[in-house]
Amino acid sequence: MRVAIISHAYVEPGYSSVLESMVAHPRVELALITPDRYHGRFQASPCQFESAVVGLRIYALPIIFGQRQGAFIYRPSALSRALADFKPDLILHEQEVYAAGAGQIAAVAAQESIPLVMFVWENVHRSLSWPRRRLVRYVLGRCAGLIGGSAGAVQVHCDWGFSGQTIAIPQMGVHQWNPTPVFGRRNGNCFRVAFAGRLVSAKGIDCLLRAVAEVRGKGIRLECEIVGSGAEQQKLVCLRDSLGIYPAVRFTGPLSIEGVRSILAQSDALVLPSRRTAVWEEQFGLILAEAMAEATVTVGSRTGAIPEVIGSEGLLFEENDHHQLAAILETLAANETDLIAHQHRLWLRAAEFYTSESLAIRRLDFLKGIYRADSNQRPKLAVP
C-alpha cells in the first residue's frame, strides 16, 4: 500500500516519530507532501528531514497564501507532479475540513480516484460561515474515512454529517517511553508539581497557582515548576507573589524537549488545568502523554480531550475549581501507595496508547481497511 501523507505538521522539530514507525512496517510505502515554507518562514529542508526519517519520500512543495494556516493551498502543478511521481493508493490529509487546502486535496483526490482519509483536530461546534459550511460538506462528501485526534473530534464531524468509517487516534506520540522510571516520591523532602505549555488564559495556570497556595497553606511542602512562555507570564508571576508562594513556584521559561522530559521525570505530578473558550477546547494535550511515559501522575480539568487521555476520574477536577485540584494534590502528596498505583497505571497506559509505534499500528490498520473498502461509497451529508 502506497500512502501519501499531506501535512504541514511535520516541519516542526520532534514531530516525525510516528512517521518513522509507520515507514518501518513491511508492505507500506510512505511519501510526505509538505510545504517548503510555512507561515512565511523556511523550515527544515527535504534533505534534513529525509536524514531523520529513512525510507520516507519527501515532496516539499511551494504553497500559495502561506501566511495563514487555513488559507494556504499547494501550487497545483507541483502537487500534480508529486502525486504522478509517487502514484499513491491512498491519501491521508492532515488538515481541518474547513481549510482551503482541504478543498483542494479533496478535489484532486476525487479527480484522480484516490481514496481520501482526513485527519482532524477540531472538537468544537464552532459557527461557520455559509462558504465554510459548503466547503465542509464538499470535503466530507469525498472522504472515505476520518481520523479524529480525539473522540470529541470524531463526534463533531459526525454531527457535521460524516457517516463513513471513523476512528480516534492522536496525531503525535510520546518522544520516548521511559522503560525504567522512578516509582514513588521523586524527592522525599517535598511533593513536586509541574506544568508545561503556553502561558495563556486558556491553559488555566492561575487555577494551579491558587491550588498550590491552598495546599501549602495546610502545611504540606509542595513545589511547582511552570515551563513555557506566553502573554500571561507577567500576570501569573504577580499572582504567584500575591499568593505568597514565592519561591515555591518557579517559572523556567521555554525548554528543549530534553529539558521538559527532565522536569517531568523529576516531578510527582503534571497538572493541565485548561479551560474551554468559545472556539477552543484542549484537543489532546501531548504533554499529558509525555508525563505518563515518565510515570508521572497526570491531573487535569474536565475539558476537551483531557479526561479521555488521562482515563481516571479520580485525577480530574472541574475547570476553574482550584479547591478540587488542591484536594487531589493533597491526596497524592499524603498517600504514596496511591501515588505509586497511579504511576504504574498511567505508565502502562502510555505504552499501550501513546507510543509512536502503537499509534502507527492503529493508523495503518485503519488505512488498510479503508484501502480495501469500496472507495466509491459516499455517505449522505447534512450541512453543518
C-alpha positions as CSV (number, residue, x, y, z in Angstrom):
1,M,0.0,0.0,0.0
2,R,1.4,3.4,-1.0
3,V,0.2,6.2,1.2
4,A,0.8,9.9,0.5
5,I,0.5,11.9,3.8
6,I,-0.2,15.5,3.1
7,S,0.6,17.7,6.1
8,H,2.2,20.8,7.3
9,A,2.7,19.5,10.9
10,Y,5.9,17.6,10.4
11,V,8.0,20.7,9.6
12,E,8.1,21.2,13.4
13,P,11.1,19.6,15.2
14,G,10.5,16.3,17.0
15,Y,7.1,15.5,15.3
16,S,8.3,12.8,12.9
17,S,8.4,9.8,15.3
18,V,5.0,8.4,14.2
19,L,6.1,8.6,10.5
20,E,9.3,6.8,11.4
21,S,7.3,4.0,13.0
22,M,4.9,3.8,10.0
23,V,7.6,3.7,7.4
24,A,9.3,0.8,9.2
25,H,6.3,-1.5,8.6
26,P,6.6,-4.0,5.7
27,R,4.4,-3.7,2.6
28,V,3.8,0.0,3.2
29,E,5.4,2.8,1.2
30,L,5.1,6.4,2.5
31,A,5.5,9.8,1.0
32,L,5.2,13.1,2.8
33,I,3.9,16.1,0.9
34,T,4.6,19.2,2.9
35,P,5.0,22.9,2.4
36,D,8.5,24.1,1.5
37,R,7.8,27.0,3.9
38,Y,5.2,27.7,6.5
39,H,3.8,31.0,7.9
40,G,6.3,32.8,5.7
41,R,9.5,31.3,7.0
42,F,11.6,28.4,5.7
43,Q,11.5,25.3,7.7
44,A,13.5,22.0,7.6
45,S,14.8,21.2,4.1
46,P,13.8,17.9,2.5
47,C,17.4,16.6,2.9
48,Q,17.4,17.4,6.6
49,F,14.1,15.7,7.1
50,E,15.0,12.7,5.0
51,S,18.1,12.0,7.1
52,A,15.8,11.8,10.1
53,V,13.2,9.5,8.6
54,V,14.9,6.9,6.5
55,G,12.7,5.4,3.7
56,L,10.2,8.3,3.7
57,R,9.9,10.1,0.3
58,I,9.7,13.8,0.7
59,Y,8.0,16.3,-1.6
60,A,8.4,19.8,-0.3
61,L,6.1,21.9,-2.4
62,P,5.6,25.6,-2.9
63,I,2.4,27.0,-1.4
64,I,0.1,30.0,-2.1
65,F,-1.3,32.2,0.6
66,G,1.3,30.8,3.1
67,Q,0.8,33.4,5.8
68,R,-2.4,31.8,7.1
69,Q,-2.8,28.2,8.1
70,G,-6.4,27.8,7.0
71,A,-5.9,29.7,3.7
72,F,-2.9,28.2,2.0
73,I,-3.0,25.8,-0.9
74,Y,-0.3,23.9,-2.7
75,R,0.8,25.1,-6.1
76,P,-1.4,22.9,-8.3
77,S,1.2,22.0,-10.9
78,A,3.7,21.0,-8.2
79,L,1.1,18.9,-6.4
80,S,0.1,17.1,-9.6
81,R,3.7,16.3,-10.3
82,A,4.3,14.9,-6.8
83,L,1.2,12.7,-7.0
84,A,2.0,11.5,-10.5
85,D,5.5,10.6,-9.4
86,F,4.6,8.7,-6.2
87,K,1.3,7.2,-7.5
88,P,-0.4,6.7,-4.1
89,D,-3.1,4.1,-3.4
90,L,-4.5,6.4,-0.7
91,I,-4.1,10.0,0.6
92,L,-4.1,10.9,4.2
93,H,-4.6,14.7,4.5
94,E,-4.0,16.2,7.9
95,Q,-5.8,19.5,8.0
96,E,-9.2,20.8,9.2
97,V,-12.0,20.2,6.8
98,Y,-13.0,23.8,6.6
99,A,-9.5,24.9,5.4
100,A,-9.0,25.9,1.8
101,G,-6.3,23.2,1.4
102,A,-8.8,20.5,2.4
103,G,-11.0,21.6,-0.5
104,Q,-8.0,21.4,-2.9
105,I,-6.9,18.0,-1.8
106,A,-10.5,16.6,-1.8
107,A,-10.9,17.8,-5.4
108,V,-7.6,16.3,-6.5
109,A,-8.4,13.0,-4.8
110,A,-11.8,12.8,-6.5
111,Q,-10.4,13.7,-9.9
112,E,-7.6,11.1,-9.6
113,S,-10.0,8.5,-8.0
114,I,-7.7,8.1,-5.0
115,P,-9.4,7.3,-1.6
116,L,-9.1,10.2,0.8
117,V,-8.8,10.0,4.6
118,M,-8.8,13.2,6.6
119,F,-7.1,13.7,10.0
120,V,-8.8,16.4,12.1
121,W,-8.4,18.0,15.5
122,E,-11.4,20.3,15.6
123,N,-13.5,19.3,18.6
124,V,-15.7,22.4,19.0
125,H,-19.0,23.0,17.2
126,R,-17.8,26.4,16.0
127,S,-20.0,28.7,14.0
128,L,-19.1,28.5,10.3
129,S,-19.9,31.0,7.6
130,W,-22.0,29.8,4.6
131,P,-19.0,29.3,2.3
132,R,-17.2,27.3,5.1
133,R,-20.3,25.1,5.6
134,R,-20.4,24.4,1.9
135,L,-16.6,23.5,2.0
136,V,-17.1,21.2,4.9
137,R,-19.9,19.4,3.1
138,Y,-17.8,19.1,-0.1
139,V,-14.7,17.7,1.7
140,L,-16.6,15.2,3.9
141,G,-18.6,14.1,0.9
142,R,-15.3,13.0,-0.8
143,C,-13.8,11.3,2.3
144,A,-13.5,7.5,2.5
145,G,-12.6,7.7,6.2
146,L,-11.9,10.1,9.0
147,I,-9.3,10.0,11.8
148,G,-10.0,12.3,14.8
149,G,-7.4,13.4,17.2
150,S,-9.9,12.6,20.0
151,A,-13.3,11.1,20.4
152,G,-14.7,14.7,20.6
153,A,-13.2,15.5,17.2
154,V,-14.8,12.4,15.7
155,Q,-18.2,13.3,17.2
156,V,-18.1,16.9,15.9
157,H,-17.5,15.7,12.3
158,C,-20.2,13.1,12.6
159,D,-22.5,15.9,13.8
160,W,-21.5,17.8,10.7
161,G,-22.8,15.0,8.6
162,F,-20.0,12.5,8.1
163,S,-21.2,8.9,8.3
164,G,-18.3,6.9,6.9
165,Q,-15.6,5.0,8.8
166,T,-14.1,6.8,11.8
167,I,-11.5,6.3,14.5
168,A,-9.9,8.4,17.2
169,I,-6.1,8.3,17.1
170,P,-3.9,11.2,18.2
171,Q,-1.6,12.6,15.5
172,M,1.6,12.6,17.6
173,G,3.0,10.1,20.1
174,V,5.4,10.5,23.0
175,H,9.0,11.2,22.0
176,Q,10.4,8.5,24.3
177,W,8.8,6.0,26.7
178,N,10.9,5.5,29.8
179,P,11.4,1.8,30.4
180,T,12.9,2.3,33.9
181,P,11.1,5.2,35.6
182,V,11.3,6.0,39.3
183,F,8.1,5.0,41.2
184,G,7.1,6.7,44.4
185,R,8.2,10.2,45.5
186,R,10.9,11.7,43.3
187,N,12.1,13.9,46.2
188,G,11.5,12.8,49.7
189,N,11.5,16.3,51.1
190,C,8.7,17.7,49.1
191,F,5.9,16.9,46.6
192,R,6.9,18.3,43.2
193,V,4.3,19.5,40.6
194,A,4.9,20.8,37.1
195,F,3.0,22.5,34.2
196,A,4.4,22.7,30.7
197,G,2.7,24.7,27.9
198,R,1.7,28.1,26.7
199,L,1.2,30.7,29.4
200,V,-2.2,31.9,28.2
201,S,-5.5,32.2,29.9
202,A,-7.0,29.1,28.3
203,K,-4.4,26.9,30.0
204,G,-5.7,27.8,33.4
205,I,-2.4,28.3,35.2
206,D,-3.9,30.7,37.6
207,C,-6.1,27.9,38.9
208,L,-2.9,25.8,39.5
209,L,-1.3,28.6,41.4
210,R,-4.3,29.1,43.7
211,A,-4.3,25.3,44.4
212,V,-0.6,25.3,45.2
213,A,-1.2,28.1,47.7
214,E,-4.1,26.2,49.3
215,V,-2.1,23.0,49.7
216,R,0.9,24.8,51.1
217,G,-1.4,26.7,53.5
218,K,-2.2,23.3,55.1
219,G,1.5,22.8,56.0
220,I,2.2,20.4,53.1
221,R,5.5,21.0,51.4
222,L,4.9,21.4,47.7
223,E,6.9,23.0,45.0
224,C,5.9,23.8,41.4
225,E,7.7,24.5,38.2
226,I,6.0,26.3,35.3
227,V,7.6,25.6,31.9
228,G,6.8,27.8,28.9
229,S,6.2,31.3,27.9
230,G,3.3,33.4,26.8
231,A,1.2,36.6,27.1
232,E,0.1,35.8,30.7
233,Q,3.5,35.3,32.2
234,Q,3.9,38.6,34.0
235,K,0.3,38.4,35.3
236,L,1.0,34.9,36.6
237,V,4.2,36.0,38.3
238,C,2.3,38.8,40.0
239,L,-0.4,36.3,41.1
240,R,2.2,34.0,42.5
241,D,3.8,36.8,44.5
242,S,0.5,38.0,45.8
243,L,-0.4,34.5,47.0
244,G,2.8,34.3,49.0
245,I,4.1,31.2,47.2
246,Y,7.4,32.6,46.0
247,P,10.0,30.9,45.8
248,A,7.9,27.6,45.9
249,V,6.8,28.3,42.3
250,R,9.5,28.7,39.7
251,F,9.0,29.9,36.1
252,T,11.6,28.3,34.0
253,G,10.8,29.8,30.6
254,P,10.7,27.6,27.5
255,L,12.8,24.4,27.5
256,S,14.0,21.9,24.9
257,I,12.3,18.6,24.5
258,E,15.0,17.0,26.6
259,G,14.6,19.7,29.2
260,V,10.9,19.1,29.5
261,R,11.4,15.4,29.9
262,S,13.9,16.0,32.7
263,I,11.4,18.2,34.5
264,L,8.7,15.5,34.1
265,A,11.0,12.7,35.3
266,Q,11.7,14.7,38.5
267,S,8.1,15.7,39.2
268,D,5.5,13.7,41.0
269,A,2.5,15.2,39.1
270,L,1.9,17.1,35.9
271,V,-1.2,19.4,36.0
272,L,-3.0,20.6,32.9
273,P,-5.8,22.9,34.2
274,S,-7.1,24.0,30.8
275,R,-10.4,25.9,30.5
276,R,-12.6,26.0,27.4
277,T,-13.2,29.1,25.3
278,A,-15.9,29.8,22.7
279,V,-13.6,28.4,19.9
280,W,-11.2,26.0,21.6
281,E,-11.1,23.1,24.0
282,E,-8.0,21.0,24.8
283,Q,-7.6,18.8,21.7
284,F,-5.2,16.2,23.1
285,G,-2.6,17.6,25.5
286,L,0.6,15.8,24.3
287,I,2.3,16.8,27.5
288,L,-0.1,14.5,29.4
289,A,1.1,11.5,27.3
290,E,4.7,12.6,27.8
291,A,4.3,12.8,31.5
292,M,2.6,9.4,31.6
293,A,5.6,7.9,29.7
294,E,7.8,9.1,32.6
295,A,5.3,7.5,35.1
296,T,4.5,11.0,36.3
297,V,0.9,11.3,37.6
298,T,-1.3,13.4,35.3
299,V,-4.0,15.6,36.8
300,G,-6.3,17.7,34.6
301,S,-9.6,19.6,34.2
302,R,-12.7,18.0,32.7
303,T,-12.2,19.9,29.5
304,G,-11.9,18.7,25.9
305,A,-9.8,15.5,25.5
306,I,-8.2,15.6,28.9
307,P,-10.5,13.1,30.6
308,E,-10.1,10.8,27.6
309,V,-6.3,10.9,27.7
310,I,-5.9,10.5,31.5
311,G,-8.6,7.9,31.8
312,S,-9.1,8.1,35.6
313,E,-12.0,10.0,37.2
314,G,-10.0,10.4,40.5
315,L,-7.4,12.6,38.7
316,L,-9.9,15.1,37.2
317,F,-11.4,18.3,38.5
318,E,-13.9,20.8,37.2
319,E,-12.3,23.6,35.3
320,N,-11.5,26.7,37.3
321,D,-12.1,24.8,40.6
322,H,-8.8,25.2,42.4
323,H,-10.3,23.7,45.6
324,Q,-10.9,20.3,43.8
325,L,-7.4,20.5,42.3
326,A,-5.9,21.2,45.7
327,A,-7.7,18.2,47.2
328,I,-6.3,15.9,44.5
329,L,-2.8,17.2,45.0
330,E,-3.1,16.9,48.8
331,T,-4.3,13.3,48.5
332,L,-1.4,12.4,46.2
333,A,1.1,14.1,48.4
334,A,-0.2,12.3,51.6
335,N,-0.6,8.8,50.2
336,E,2.4,7.3,48.5
337,T,0.7,4.0,47.9
338,D,-2.0,5.7,45.8
339,L,0.7,7.7,44.1
340,I,2.6,4.6,43.0
341,A,-0.6,2.9,41.9
342,H,-1.5,5.9,39.6
343,Q,2.1,6.0,38.3
344,H,2.0,2.3,37.3
345,R,-1.4,2.6,35.6
346,L,-0.5,5.8,33.7
347,W,2.9,4.5,32.6
348,L,1.3,1.3,31.2
349,R,-1.5,3.4,29.5
350,A,1.2,5.5,27.7
351,A,2.8,2.3,26.4
352,E,-0.5,0.9,25.2
353,F,-2.0,4.0,23.6
354,Y,0.5,6.8,23.1
355,T,3.9,5.5,21.9
356,S,4.7,6.2,18.3
357,E,4.7,2.5,17.5
358,S,1.2,1.9,19.0
359,L,-0.1,5.0,17.1
360,A,1.5,3.8,13.8
361,I,0.0,0.4,14.1
362,R,-3.5,1.7,14.8
363,R,-3.3,4.2,12.0
364,L,-2.0,1.7,9.4
365,D,-4.7,-0.8,10.4
366,F,-7.4,1.8,9.8
367,L,-5.9,3.0,6.5
368,K,-5.6,-0.6,5.2
369,G,-9.2,-1.2,6.0
370,I,-10.2,2.0,4.0
371,Y,-7.9,0.9,1.1
372,R,-9.7,-2.5,0.9
373,A,-13.1,-1.0,1.1
374,D,-15.1,0.3,-1.8
375,S,-13.8,3.9,-2.1
376,N,-16.7,4.9,-4.3
377,Q,-19.3,4.7,-1.5
378,R,-20.0,8.2,-0.3
379,P,-22.3,8.9,2.7
380,K,-25.2,11.3,2.5
381,L,-24.4,14.5,4.4
382,A,-26.2,17.3,6.2
383,V,-25.0,20.9,6.1
384,P,-23.3,21.7,9.5
